Amino acid sequence: MLLFGVLYLGQYQNSIIESKLQNFEREADIIWLAINELDLTSETSKDKISRMIEGTDQQIKIFDNNANLLFSEEGSPQMLPQRGELNSIRILKNTASLVTGILPDTKAIPDYPQDTQENPLNTPNLKEALSGIASLSAWQDERKEIILSAGMPLIENDETIGAVVIIRQGQDIKRAIGEVWRGIIKIFVATLFVTIILSIFLAGTIAKPLKKLANAAEAVRTGQATGEIIPDLSHRYDEIGDLSLVLRSMTDALWAKMDSIESFAADVSHELKNPLTSLKSAIETLQRVKKKEDREKLLNIINHDIHRMDRLITDISSA
């Protein structure tokens, strides 16, 4: 949301500056027409110019054709209360300004010239106005606030006798961008809140049951519990419920297999002990028997038991 907000902010800043420049152009044309009709050497005319910009954030500078300042007057707009701003939001805005500044579709706004008093020709749009060309520009000061300027020639008998420069503080641009920023922050906070709620919900409905299944499976693996410890989550009717059913079925099958192995091992043990016991008795008796017939009988018993064990081992291997 922040990324899309920053991208939108860059486009919005361009469009609002263009829009404000168009409005400012109309205002400047009206002021220029009024000034062209005045006698600039009259004090009454200067009072009229002062009244033109009274209550506005505009500044009017009038120059002769040698770039000498003849008149300068600055309006006194009603100051609006400044809103406080969190340091984290200020850092975020500065970072966003840096990002929007490097975007390809963001217009670079030049820095407002600071040495206009020492060198009047550096006054925004003055050179163009003295050349007979009306122009508009947007600037930014050291606080990164927008300033609009317009320069228009003063014409008398088809000759340029001076120029008027109108400078306007872009407080409304700052407020408009601030409103967009507040909207972006609100959307971001709302999105963050929804993300946290969803994370808690998913942790409770997905992560926690999976952890319980994993712990139960580990307990079965280490022999600390039987398959009955696997949680029954079949009531969920989802993939986790299916997983719990499969795990329970798998552990039941494993325990059944282990029981059959234990039973098989007991049967094998019993079947092998019988011929071994017979062999042991035959060998012990063979050592004490003297008659040849008895020894042959015992050797036949030993041979029979050996074949029996060989058959049993073969059967065990097949099983």
Residue frames relative to the residue before (quaternion, step in Angstrom):
aa qw qx qy qz dx dy dz
M 1.0000 0.0000 0.0000 0.0000 0.00 0.00 0.00
L 0.6451 0.5085 -0.3246 0.4690 3.57 1.01 -0.82
L 0.6435 0.5321 -0.3292 0.4409 3.58 0.93 -0.88
F 0.6839 0.4617 -0.2915 0.4839 3.59 0.84 -0.94
G 0.6242 0.5442 -0.3380 0.4472 3.57 1.06 -0.72
V 0.6613 0.4959 -0.3056 0.4726 3.58 0.97 -0.87
L 0.6435 0.5132 -0.3252 0.4657 3.59 0.99 -0.81
Y 0.6596 0.4957 -0.3058 0.4751 3.56 0.98 -0.85
L 0.6287 0.5594 -0.3385 0.4210 3.57 1.01 -0.82
G 0.6324 0.5374 -0.3367 0.4449 3.59 1.01 -0.79
Q 0.6742 0.4738 -0.2882 0.4877 3.58 0.96 -0.87
Y 0.6488 0.5285 -0.3187 0.4451 3.56 0.99 -0.85
Q 0.6335 0.5331 -0.3369 0.4484 3.58 0.99 -0.82
N 0.6408 0.5189 -0.3242 0.4637 3.59 0.98 -0.83
S 0.7039 0.4780 -0.2820 0.4434 3.56 0.83 -1.01
I 0.6770 0.4874 -0.3181 0.4505 3.60 0.92 -0.79
I 0.6167 0.5248 -0.3549 0.4672 3.60 1.07 -0.65
E 0.6361 0.5165 -0.3268 0.4710 3.57 0.99 -0.82
S 0.6635 0.5080 -0.3046 0.4571 3.57 0.95 -0.89
K 0.6836 0.4768 -0.2917 0.4694 3.58 0.91 -0.88
L 0.6093 0.5405 -0.3557 0.4584 3.58 1.09 -0.60
Q 0.6386 0.5173 -0.3299 0.4645 3.59 1.01 -0.76
N 0.6576 0.4886 -0.3103 0.4822 3.59 0.97 -0.83
F 0.6559 0.5181 -0.3052 0.4563 3.54 1.01 -0.89
E 0.6017 0.5605 -0.3561 0.4439 3.58 1.09 -0.67
R 0.6618 0.4906 -0.3133 0.4724 3.59 0.96 -0.82
E 0.6415 0.5113 -0.3270 0.4693 3.59 0.98 -0.80
A 0.6672 0.5079 -0.3030 0.4528 3.57 0.92 -0.90
D 0.6222 0.5377 -0.3450 0.4524 3.59 1.04 -0.74
I 0.6504 0.5095 -0.3226 0.4619 3.58 0.95 -0.84
I 0.6670 0.4890 -0.3058 0.4718 3.58 0.91 -0.91
W 0.6489 0.5271 -0.3184 0.4469 3.59 0.96 -0.87
L 0.6497 0.5082 -0.3200 0.4660 3.58 0.97 -0.84
A 0.6610 0.5022 -0.3132 0.4612 3.57 0.98 -0.83
I 0.6674 0.4991 -0.3077 0.4592 3.60 0.95 -0.84
N 0.6208 0.5576 -0.3399 0.4338 3.58 1.02 -0.75
E 0.6899 0.4757 -0.2772 0.4701 3.55 1.17 -0.58
L 0.6392 0.5495 -0.3182 0.4338 3.61 1.25 -0.20
D 0.4123 -0.6388 0.5829 0.2866 3.50 -1.33 0.40
L 0.3125 -0.8140 0.4621 0.1616 3.53 -0.18 1.31
T 0.6169 0.5481 -0.3593 0.4358 3.60 1.17 -0.26
S 0.6121 0.5624 -0.3408 0.4392 3.57 1.28 -0.26
E 0.4984 -0.6517 0.4872 0.2992 3.54 -1.04 0.82
T 0.5940 0.5737 -0.3560 0.4374 3.54 1.13 -0.69
S 0.6382 0.5236 -0.3217 0.4637 3.59 1.02 -0.83
K 0.6493 0.5097 -0.3253 0.4614 3.58 0.97 -0.79
D 0.6264 0.5243 -0.3423 0.4642 3.57 1.07 -0.70
K 0.6340 0.5300 -0.3250 0.4599 3.57 1.04 -0.79
I 0.6432 0.5133 -0.3222 0.4680 3.57 1.00 -0.82
S 0.6336 0.5342 -0.3275 0.4537 3.56 1.00 -0.82
R 0.6715 0.4944 -0.2999 0.4633 3.56 1.00 -0.85
M 0.5654 0.6133 -0.3812 0.3986 3.59 1.17 -0.58
I 0.7949 0.3005 -0.1354 0.5094 3.54 0.90 -0.94
E 0.3729 0.7301 -0.4970 0.2845 3.57 1.27 0.19
G 0.8178 0.2105 -0.1813 0.5041 3.57 -0.89 0.96
T 0.6355 0.4846 -0.3444 0.4926 3.59 1.26 0.24
D 0.4777 -0.6470 0.5053 0.3128 3.55 -1.32 0.10
Q 0.4522 0.6930 -0.4393 0.3497 3.58 1.15 0.64
Q 0.1632 -0.7469 0.6350 0.1103 3.51 -1.31 0.48
I 0.1628 -0.7869 0.5914 0.0676 3.57 -0.88 0.98
K 0.0217 -0.7693 0.6385 -0.0043 3.52 -0.97 0.98
I 0.1244 -0.7858 0.6041 0.0461 3.55 -0.89 0.99
F 0.1032 -0.7978 0.5940 0.0037 3.57 -0.86 1.07
D 0.4192 -0.6386 0.5589 0.3227 3.56 -1.25 0.40
N 0.7145 -0.4743 0.2969 0.4200 3.55 -1.29 0.04
N 0.6497 0.4693 -0.3262 0.5012 3.60 1.28 0.04
A 0.5339 -0.6615 0.3706 0.3741 3.58 1.30 0.39
N 0.4200 0.6682 -0.5019 0.3539 3.59 1.12 0.63
L 0.4397 -0.7079 0.4898 0.2562 3.55 -0.85 0.99
L 0.1805 -0.8014 0.5655 0.0731 3.58 -0.68 1.14
F 0.8113 -0.0020 0.0724 0.5802 3.54 0.97 -0.81
S 0.0447 0.7793 -0.6237 0.0397 3.58 -1.05 0.78
E 0.0920 0.7873 -0.6009 0.1030 3.54 -0.77 1.02
E 0.1452 -0.7939 0.5887 0.0446 3.55 -0.96 0.93
G 0.4495 -0.6957 0.4985 0.2558 3.55 -0.94 0.94
S 0.2826 -0.7411 0.5839 0.1730 3.54 -1.30 0.30
P 0.1044 -0.8347 0.5383 0.0510 3.59 0.23 1.23
Q 0.5572 -0.5782 0.4678 0.3692 3.54 -1.24 0.43
M 0.3539 -0.7592 0.5103 0.1949 3.56 -0.63 1.14
L 0.3080 -0.7395 0.5731 0.1730 3.53 -0.93 0.97
P 0.5669 -0.5966 0.4242 0.3778 3.62 -1.04 0.60
Q 0.3999 -0.7175 0.5234 0.2266 3.55 -0.96 0.91
R 0.3554 -0.7254 0.5494 0.2136 3.52 -0.98 0.85
G 0.4902 -0.6434 0.4984 0.3120 3.55 -1.08 0.73
E 0.1425 -0.7903 0.5933 0.0563 3.53 -1.17 0.52
L 0.4403 -0.6953 0.5023 0.2652 3.55 -0.83 0.99
N 0.5804 -0.6035 0.4198 0.3502 3.55 -1.11 0.73
S 0.6352 0.5354 -0.3376 0.4427 3.60 1.01 -0.77
I 0.6511 0.4962 -0.3159 0.4797 3.59 1.03 -0.78
R 0.6241 0.5320 -0.3433 0.4579 3.60 1.04 -0.74
I 0.6426 0.5055 -0.3198 0.4788 3.59 0.99 -0.81
L 0.6446 0.5233 -0.3167 0.4587 3.56 0.99 -0.85
K 0.6617 0.5023 -0.3068 0.4644 3.58 0.96 -0.84
N 0.6435 0.5128 -0.3253 0.4661 3.58 0.98 -0.80
T 0.6426 0.5092 -0.3217 0.4735 3.57 1.02 -0.81
A 0.6543 0.5084 -0.3133 0.4640 3.56 0.98 -0.85
S 0.6267 0.5302 -0.3383 0.4600 3.59 1.01 -0.75
L 0.6335 0.5196 -0.3252 0.4722 3.56 1.05 -0.77
V 0.6625 0.5011 -0.3057 0.4653 3.58 0.98 -0.88
T 0.6903 0.4739 -0.2905 0.4631 3.58 0.84 -0.96
G 0.6083 0.5800 -0.3496 0.4139 3.58 1.14 -0.57
I 0.7297 0.4041 -0.2407 0.4963 3.59 1.13 -0.60
L 0.4695 0.6601 -0.4630 0.3597 3.59 1.24 0.02
P 0.5525 -0.6609 0.3935 0.3212 3.61 -0.97 0.83
D 0.7238 0.4328 -0.2586 0.4711 3.59 1.11 -0.61
T 0.5587 0.5907 -0.4007 0.4223 3.59 1.25 0.19
K 0.3650 -0.7441 0.5185 0.2103 3.56 -0.76 1.06
A 0.4073 -0.7014 0.5286 0.2507 3.55 -0.95 0.88
I 0.2256 -0.7696 0.5877 0.1066 3.56 -0.82 1.05
P 0.3710 -0.7541 0.4901 0.2312 3.63 -0.57 1.09
D 0.5568 -0.5960 0.4651 0.3442 3.54 -1.27 0.44
Y 0.5071 -0.6502 0.4800 0.2995 3.52 -1.04 0.83
P 0.4682 -0.6934 0.4623 0.2935 3.64 -0.79 0.96
Q 0.3136 -0.7923 0.5064 0.1323 3.54 -0.93 0.98
D 0.7158 0.4628 -0.2490 0.4599 3.61 1.16 -0.51
T 0.2162 0.8180 -0.5101 0.1544 3.59 0.98 0.77
Q 0.6203 0.5396 -0.3610 0.4402 3.61 1.09 -0.51
E 0.6920 0.4506 -0.2838 0.4874 3.59 0.91 -0.85
N 0.7954 0.1138 -0.0444 0.5937 3.57 1.01 -0.77
P 0.2689 -0.8143 0.4900 0.1564 3.62 0.07 1.26
L 0.6009 0.5841 -0.3726 0.3986 3.61 1.08 -0.59
N 0.6067 0.5440 -0.3605 0.4538 3.60 1.24 -0.26
T 0.4166 0.6939 -0.4787 0.3403 3.58 1.26 -0.01
P 0.5552 -0.6421 0.3999 0.3457 3.60 -0.76 0.94
N 0.8731 0.0827 -0.1084 0.4680 3.54 -1.06 1.01
L 0.4346 0.7103 -0.4704 0.2922 3.63 1.19 0.10
K 0.6478 0.5296 -0.3357 0.4326 3.62 0.82 -0.90
E 0.6666 0.4933 -0.3113 0.4641 3.58 0.92 -0.89
A 0.6570 0.5194 -0.3172 0.4449 3.60 0.96 -0.86
L 0.6648 0.4868 -0.3054 0.4772 3.60 0.98 -0.81
S 0.6515 0.4819 -0.3157 0.4936 3.58 1.23 -0.36
G 0.5853 -0.6086 0.3575 0.3990 3.58 1.30 0.10
I 0.6117 0.5420 -0.3481 0.4593 3.59 1.24 0.28
A 0.3057 -0.7278 0.5847 0.1869 3.58 -0.90 0.94
S 0.0350 0.8121 -0.5784 0.0686 3.59 -0.92 0.89
L 0.2168 -0.7440 0.6210 0.1176 3.51 -1.32 0.51
S 0.0084 -0.8006 0.5988 -0.0174 3.58 -1.11 0.69
A 0.2275 -0.7215 0.6322 0.1674 3.50 -1.35 0.39
W 0.0795 -0.8009 0.5934 -0.0105 3.55 -0.95 0.95
Q 0.1986 -0.7389 0.6146 0.1918 3.53 -1.33 0.04
D 0.3694 -0.7355 0.5241 0.2188 3.55 -0.95 0.88
E 0.7532 -0.3922 0.2650 0.4567 3.57 -1.30 -0.13
R 0.6726 0.4568 -0.3000 0.4989 3.60 1.22 -0.34
K 0.4906 -0.6903 0.3948 0.3562 3.58 1.33 0.26
E 0.4471 0.6609 -0.4777 0.3677 3.57 1.10 0.65
I 0.5047 -0.6862 0.4496 0.2690 3.55 -1.05 0.87
I 0.0591 -0.7577 0.6497 0.0166 3.55 -1.13 0.86
L 0.1944 -0.7703 0.5989 0.1010 3.58 -0.93 0.96
S 0.0331 -0.7989 0.6006 -0.0018 3.55 -1.04 0.78
A 0.0763 -0.7701 0.6325 0.0334 3.53 -1.24 0.65
G 0.0858 -0.7874 0.6093 0.0366 3.52 -1.02 0.85
M 0.0269 0.8060 -0.5876 0.0663 3.59 -0.83 1.05
P 0.4681 -0.6954 0.4676 0.2802 3.57 -0.94 0.82
L 0.3285 -0.6845 0.6075 0.2335 3.54 -1.24 0.57
I 0.1566 -0.8216 0.5475 0.0252 3.53 -0.58 1.24
E 0.0875 0.7536 -0.6493 0.0537 3.55 -1.12 0.84
N 0.8302 -0.0452 -0.0303 0.5548 3.54 -0.69 1.17
D 0.6672 -0.5384 0.2743 0.4355 3.54 0.95 1.04
E 0.6345 0.4815 -0.3570 0.4880 3.58 1.14 0.49
T 0.4526 -0.6719 0.5183 0.2739 3.54 -1.14 0.75
I 0.1039 -0.8219 0.5596 0.0229 3.55 -0.53 1.20
G 0.7979 -0.0821 0.0581 0.5943 3.56 1.25 -0.05
A 0.3171 -0.7310 0.5674 0.2078 3.51 -1.25 -0.31
V 0.2151 -0.7363 0.6247 0.1463 3.51 -1.24 0.54
V 0.1174 -0.7771 0.6173 0.0353 3.54 -0.90 1.00
I 0.1145 -0.7816 0.6126 0.0284 3.54 -0.83 1.07
I 0.0784 -0.7955 0.6009 -0.0030 3.53 -0.74 1.12
R 0.0574 -0.8112 0.5817 -0.0159 3.53 -0.83 1.03
Q 0.3950 -0.6998 0.5456 0.2379 3.55 -0.95 0.94
G 0.3563 -0.7674 0.5005 0.1830 3.56 -0.85 0.98
Q 0.0808 0.8281 -0.5485 0.0828 3.57 0.79 0.99
D 0.6455 0.5173 -0.3337 0.4521 3.58 1.03 -0.73
I 0.6039 0.5360 -0.3509 0.4742 3.58 1.15 -0.63
K 0.6445 0.5201 -0.3141 0.4642 3.54 0.97 -0.91
R 0.6659 0.4958 -0.3126 0.4616 3.59 0.94 -0.88
A 0.6509 0.5206 -0.3240 0.4476 3.58 0.96 -0.85
I 0.6629 0.4801 -0.3023 0.4885 3.57 0.96 -0.88
G 0.6188 0.5451 -0.3372 0.4542 3.58 1.08 -0.72
E 0.6385 0.5166 -0.3289 0.4662 3.58 1.03 -0.79
V 0.6343 0.5122 -0.3295 0.4762 3.58 1.03 -0.80
W 0.6298 0.5357 -0.3285 0.4566 3.56 1.01 -0.85
R 0.6614 0.4986 -0.3167 0.4622 3.56 0.89 -0.88
G 0.6294 0.5243 -0.3338 0.4664 3.58 1.06 -0.72
I 0.6431 0.5142 -0.3239 0.4659 3.58 0.99 -0.85
I 0.6595 0.5039 -0.3113 0.4628 3.59 0.92 -0.91
K 0.6401 0.5208 -0.3334 0.4560 3.60 0.96 -0.81
I 0.6585 0.4946 -0.3093 0.4755 3.57 0.93 -0.91
F 0.6421 0.5286 -0.3229 0.4517 3.58 0.99 -0.86
V 0.6644 0.4934 -0.3061 0.4705 3.59 0.90 -0.93
A 0.6520 0.5052 -0.3209 0.4655 3.59 0.96 -0.85
T 0.6541 0.5043 -0.3095 0.4712 3.58 0.98 -0.85
L 0.6380 0.5241 -0.3194 0.4651 3.57 1.01 -0.83
F 0.6462 0.5173 -0.3154 0.4641 3.58 0.99 -0.86
V 0.6580 0.4939 -0.3087 0.4772 3.59 0.93 -0.90
T 0.6351 0.5350 -0.3283 0.4501 3.59 1.01 -0.81
I 0.6546 0.5019 -0.3130 0.4707 3.58 0.95 -0.87
I 0.6545 0.5030 -0.3208 0.4645 3.60 0.90 -0.89
L 0.6623 0.4932 -0.3090 0.4718 3.60 0.93 -0.87
S 0.6291 0.5341 -0.3387 0.4519 3.59 1.02 -0.77
I 0.6547 0.4963 -0.3087 0.4793 3.58 0.95 -0.88
F 0.6515 0.5167 -0.3114 0.4599 3.58 0.97 -0.88
L 0.6878 0.4743 -0.2841 0.4703 3.58 0.88 -0.95
A 0.6218 0.5356 -0.3460 0.4547 3.58 1.06 -0.73
G 0.6976 0.4736 -0.2744 0.4623 3.57 1.00 -0.81
T 0.7687 0.3847 -0.1942 0.4727 3.58 0.98 -0.81
I 0.7697 0.3038 -0.1749 0.5336 3.61 1.16 -0.41
A 0.7465 0.4261 -0.2510 0.4453 3.57 0.54 -1.16
K 0.6798 0.5007 -0.3047 0.4409 3.61 0.84 -0.94
P 0.6719 0.4677 -0.3249 0.4737 3.68 0.80 -0.81
L 0.6326 0.5230 -0.3391 0.4597 3.62 0.99 -0.76
K 0.6397 0.5188 -0.3261 0.4640 3.58 1.02 -0.79
K 0.6442 0.5142 -0.3211 0.4663 3.61 1.00 -0.80
L 0.6440 0.5082 -0.3207 0.4734 3.60 1.01 -0.78
A 0.6550 0.5122 -0.3132 0.4589 3.57 0.98 -0.87
N 0.6585 0.5049 -0.3136 0.4616 3.62 0.94 -0.85
A 0.6563 0.5062 -0.3139 0.4632 3.57 0.98 -0.84
A 0.6462 0.5119 -0.3195 0.4672 3.59 0.98 -0.83
E 0.6419 0.5148 -0.3214 0.4686 3.59 1.03 -0.75
A 0.6367 0.5227 -0.3281 0.4623 3.60 1.02 -0.78
V 0.6418 0.5016 -0.3204 0.4836 3.59 1.04 -0.76
R 0.6473 0.5398 -0.3243 0.4294 3.60 0.94 -0.86
T 0.7362 0.4086 -0.2254 0.4901 3.57 0.96 -0.88
G 0.5426 -0.6611 0.3865 0.3453 3.59 1.26 0.11
Q 0.4730 0.6908 -0.4334 0.3336 3.58 1.22 0.24
A 0.7954 0.0993 -0.0473 0.5960 3.59 1.24 -0.26
T 0.4677 -0.6472 0.5207 0.3021 3.52 -1.32 0.25
G 0.7288 -0.4412 0.3019 0.4277 3.54 -1.30 0.02
E 0.5551 0.6286 -0.3963 0.3738 3.57 1.21 -0.37
I 0.5922 0.5927 -0.3665 0.4045 3.63 1.22 -0.38
I 0.5140 0.6357 -0.4290 0.3842 3.61 1.21 -0.34
P 0.4383 -0.7119 0.4716 0.2805 3.64 -0.65 1.05
D 0.3340 -0.7197 0.5760 0.1968 3.54 -1.08 0.81
L 0.0204 0.8200 -0.5672 0.0736 3.57 -0.30 1.31
S 0.2725 0.8037 -0.4950 0.1863 3.57 1.17 0.50
H 0.5744 0.6051 -0.3797 0.3996 3.59 1.21 -0.38
R 0.5650 0.6260 -0.3840 0.3761 3.62 1.23 -0.29
Y 0.1965 -0.8097 0.5259 0.1709 3.61 1.11 -0.61
D 0.6141 0.4851 -0.3959 0.4804 3.58 0.91 0.88
E 0.7778 -0.3536 0.2343 0.4638 3.58 -1.32 -0.16
I 0.6415 0.5133 -0.3340 0.4620 3.60 1.04 -0.74
G 0.6175 0.5227 -0.3396 0.4798 3.59 1.07 -0.69
D 0.6391 0.5106 -0.3195 0.4783 3.60 0.99 -0.82
L 0.6458 0.5283 -0.3205 0.4485 3.58 0.99 -0.86
S 0.6542 0.5039 -0.3253 0.4608 3.60 0.93 -0.83
L 0.6391 0.5195 -0.3298 0.4613 3.61 1.00 -0.77
V 0.6624 0.5037 -0.3061 0.4625 3.57 0.95 -0.90
L 0.6558 0.5063 -0.3148 0.4631 3.58 0.97 -0.87
R 0.6494 0.5031 -0.3201 0.4718 3.60 0.95 -0.80
S 0.6545 0.4992 -0.3143 0.4729 3.58 0.96 -0.83
M 0.6536 0.5233 -0.3126 0.4486 3.57 0.97 -0.89
T 0.6866 0.4690 -0.2940 0.4714 3.60 0.89 -0.92
D 0.6105 0.5330 -0.3541 0.4667 3.64 1.06 -0.66
A 0.6600 0.4961 -0.3079 0.4728 3.57 0.99 -0.87
L 0.6381 0.5255 -0.3278 0.4576 3.60 1.03 -0.78
W 0.6722 0.4850 -0.3055 0.4686 3.58 0.91 -0.87
A 0.6231 0.5232 -0.3408 0.4710 3.60 1.04 -0.73
K 0.6472 0.5093 -0.3145 0.4721 3.57 1.00 -0.81
M 0.6498 0.5116 -0.3149 0.4657 3.58 0.99 -0.83
D 0.6329 0.5208 -0.3326 0.4664 3.60 1.04 -0.77
S 0.6651 0.4911 -0.3099 0.4695 3.57 0.95 -0.84
I 0.6230 0.5285 -0.3426 0.4639 3.59 1.08 -0.68
E 0.6431 0.5175 -0.3244 0.4619 3.58 1.00 -0.81
S 0.6539 0.5038 -0.3063 0.4742 3.56 0.98 -0.88
F 0.6475 0.5177 -0.3126 0.4637 3.56 0.98 -0.88
A 0.6548 0.5123 -0.3164 0.4568 3.57 0.95 -0.87
A 0.6376 0.5138 -0.3338 0.4669 3.61 1.02 -0.75
D 0.6525 0.5072 -0.3179 0.4647 3.60 0.96 -0.84
V 0.6483 0.5158 -0.3184 0.4608 3.59 0.95 -0.87
S 0.6428 0.5302 -0.3195 0.4512 3.55 0.96 -0.90
H 0.6665 0.4996 -0.3011 0.4642 3.56 0.95 -0.91
E 0.6829 0.4941 -0.2942 0.4504 3.58 0.88 -0.92
L 0.6872 0.4683 -0.2977 0.4688 3.61 1.00 -0.67
K 0.6249 0.5617 -0.3503 0.4138 3.59 1.05 -0.64
N 0.6050 0.5807 -0.3618 0.4071 3.63 1.04 -0.71
P 0.7239 0.3930 -0.2855 0.4900 3.69 0.65 -0.92
L 0.6132 0.5462 -0.3620 0.4410 3.58 1.06 -0.62
T 0.6408 0.5109 -0.3198 0.4754 3.58 1.01 -0.82
S 0.6463 0.5182 -0.3123 0.4651 3.56 1.01 -0.86
L 0.6429 0.5193 -0.3154 0.4664 3.56 1.01 -0.87
K 0.6558 0.5227 -0.3166 0.4433 3.55 0.89 -0.93
S 0.6683 0.4956 -0.2990 0.4673 3.60 0.95 -0.90
A 0.6562 0.5178 -0.3141 0.4501 3.57 0.99 -0.88
I 0.6664 0.4954 -0.3089 0.4638 3.58 0.91 -0.86
E 0.6537 0.5063 -0.3238 0.4599 3.63 0.96 -0.81
T 0.6651 0.4919 -0.3006 0.4747 3.58 1.04 -0.81
L 0.6086 0.5886 -0.3453 0.4050 3.57 1.04 -0.85
Q 0.6442 0.5455 -0.3239 0.4273 3.56 1.05 -0.72
R 0.7434 0.4050 -0.2240 0.4828 3.57 1.16 -0.58
V 0.5937 0.5882 -0.3612 0.4136 3.62 1.22 -0.40
K 0.2428 -0.7917 0.5481 0.1178 3.59 -0.98 0.96
K 0.6473 0.5383 -0.3325 0.4250 3.56 1.07 -0.76
K 0.5487 -0.6426 0.4442 0.2978 3.49 -1.11 0.87
E 0.6471 0.5279 -0.3349 0.4364 3.60 0.97 -0.84
D 0.6675 0.5000 -0.3060 0.4591 3.58 0.99 -0.87
R 0.6346 0.5301 -0.3304 0.4551 3.56 1.02 -0.76
E 0.6450 0.5144 -0.3235 0.4634 3.60 1.03 -0.79
K 0.6255 0.5310 -0.3401 0.4595 3.59 1.05 -0.77
L 0.6709 0.4933 -0.3044 0.4624 3.56 0.95 -0.93
L 0.6390 0.5141 -0.3295 0.4677 3.60 1.04 -0.76
N 0.6248 0.5228 -0.3419 0.4684 3.61 1.06 -0.67
I 0.6342 0.5209 -0.3276 0.4682 3.57 1.06 -0.82
I 0.6450 0.5153 -0.3196 0.4651 3.58 0.98 -0.91
N 0.6626 0.5013 -0.3088 0.4630 3.59 0.91 -0.91
H 0.6435 0.5211 -0.3240 0.4577 3.60 1.01 -0.81
D 0.6706 0.4950 -0.3026 0.4622 3.57 0.96 -0.89
I 0.6192 0.5348 -0.3477 0.4579 3.60 1.06 -0.70
H 0.6597 0.4892 -0.3110 0.4782 3.59 0.95 -0.88
R 0.6271 0.5393 -0.3326 0.4531 3.57 1.07 -0.76
M 0.6596 0.4930 -0.3035 0.4793 3.59 0.98 -0.84
D 0.6299 0.5259 -0.3364 0.4620 3.57 1.01 -0.79
R 0.6499 0.5042 -0.3127 0.4751 3.59 1.00 -0.80
L 0.6480 0.5188 -0.3208 0.4561 3.57 0.97 -0.86
I 0.6604 0.5039 -0.3160 0.4584 3.59 0.91 -0.90
T 0.6301 0.5247 -0.3335 0.4653 3.57 1.05 -0.77
D 0.6526 0.5084 -0.3064 0.4710 3.58 0.99 -0.86
I 0.6392 0.5222 -0.3222 0.4637 3.59 1.02 -0.84
S 0.6444 0.5202 -0.3167 0.4625 3.55 0.98 -0.87
S 0.6554 0.4992 -0.3143 0.4716 3.58 0.96 -0.83
A 0.6494 0.5144 -0.3249 0.4561 3.58 0.99 -0.85
